[in-house]
Amino acid sequence: MDDDFELPPGIGPHNDRELELMLAGTKPMAMFSDAVHVSDYFPDADFAPHVKSGRIIRVEEIIPRPPYAMRYLFFALPGEEWRIEEALVMCRNLCAGTVKDHDADSARMGELLGYSAKDVAAFLSHLSSNQ
């Protein structure tokens, strides 16, 4: 995770609140990613009791991407597992370098993660203004 990334005003970030929002039922999926052996911030322990009880579904995948493989960790509410499958397809395409439209993928990922359409639009606008 990039802690230096600043979100534009008006976007309600989920960072560090994923579990709280999921347990409240307001966030359907959370995703964590980083290069393997680069980051140790993966909240497995925080989510573990809820995964064990079946209240949250956990899926992890390591995807090759030279020079380092990427670790993707997903959590979803029961019944929302389809979001993980769709997000994994996008992550695999990103790692393979086969993404056709980065903005469309960013928008869809935001939707899958539970951000509002307004927040997704503000995020995309912020991205385009910084390019």
N, C-alpha and C positions, 0 to 999 in steps of 0.2 A: 504494500500500500504506500502511496505517495502522500505523506503528511504535509508536503509543501504546496500541494494543489489547492488553489482557492476557488471555491464555488461562487458564482455570482449571487448578489443579493436576491432574496426571494425563493431560493431553492432550499427546501427542507432536507438537509443531509441526513442520511441514515447511519453514517459512520459512527461506530462505537455504540449504536443503539439498536443494532439488528435484532439481538435476542429479545430485548424489551418489546420491540414493535411486533415481532413474530408471536410472542406469548400473548400479546394483546389482540392478536388476530388482524392487525392492520398492515402487516408486511408478509406477503406470501412466500418470498424467497430471499435468501441472502447468499452472496458470493464473495469469496476471498481468493486472491491469487497472488502469486509471486514466483520468481525463479526458484527452483529447488536449491536449497542450501543458502539462500540469500536472506530470507526473512524467517523469523521465528514467531511472527504474529499471526497465528491461526488459532482462533478461539475454541479449539476442540473441547477443552475442559469445561468451558462455560456452557456449551451446548450439550455435552455428554449426558447429563441426567435426563434431559428432555428427549434426546434421541433414544436412550434406553427405555424410557416410558412409552415411546411411540408417538409422543406429541409433536415431534419434529423428525423429518426424514433427512438422512445425511448421505451425500454422494461425493466421492473424491476421485479425481483422475489426474494422472501425470501425463502431460503431452510433450513429446519431443519438440524442441525448438532451439537449434544451435544458437549460441554456444551452451546454453543451459536449458534443461527441460523446465516446463512450467507446471506448477502445482495449482490445481483448481479445486476448491472445497466449496460445496454447495449445501445449503440447508433449505428445506421447504416444508411448508405445512402439509399435513396429510391431504391428499386430493389435489395438490398443486405440483406433484412430481413432474408433470409434463413440462413445466417451466424449466426444470433442470435439463431435461433432454434437449429442449430447443436452445438453451444457453450453451450447452456443451457443443452442439453443432457449430455455433458461432465461434466458440473458443478454439475448436479444432481448425476451423477455416482461418482464423487469425494466425495461429501458430504455423499453419502450412503456407501462409502468404496468399491465400485465395479469396480474400474478402473482396467483393465487388463494389460495395458501397459502405464505407465506414460510418457515414452519418446515419444511414438507415439501420445499420447494426447497433450503433450507439443508442438510437431512439428505441429500438426494439428491446435492447437489454435493459434500458431504464424502465420500460413498461413491465418486463418480466420481474424486475426487482421490486416493483410496487410503487414507483414514483408516479406522480400525477402527470397528466398530459402537459399541464402548465410548466411543471418543473423540467420535464424532458425538453420542451421547446426552449426554455430559458437556458438550459445546459447546452443545447446545440447552437444557440445563438452565441453563447459565450465562447464555445469552441471555434466557431467560424471567425469571430472577431479577434482571436489570438493567433490566427494562422498567417 
